[in-house]
Amino acid sequence: MFRISRKVDYAIHLMASLSEQPKGKLKSTASLSKELEIPLPFLH
């Protein structure tokens, strides 16, 4: 078993969420932060 950092975990969740978005559709970092429960500073 291996451990991943919190930043890597956030990045994986973010990439998975973005890959599910329709092409050309934008989302704000604030909405992504709330939806994915990722602190906003990690997205800036």
Buried (B, 14 or more C-beta within 10 A) or exposed (E): EEEEEEEEEBBEBBEEBEEEEEEEEEEEBEEBBEEBEBEEEBBE
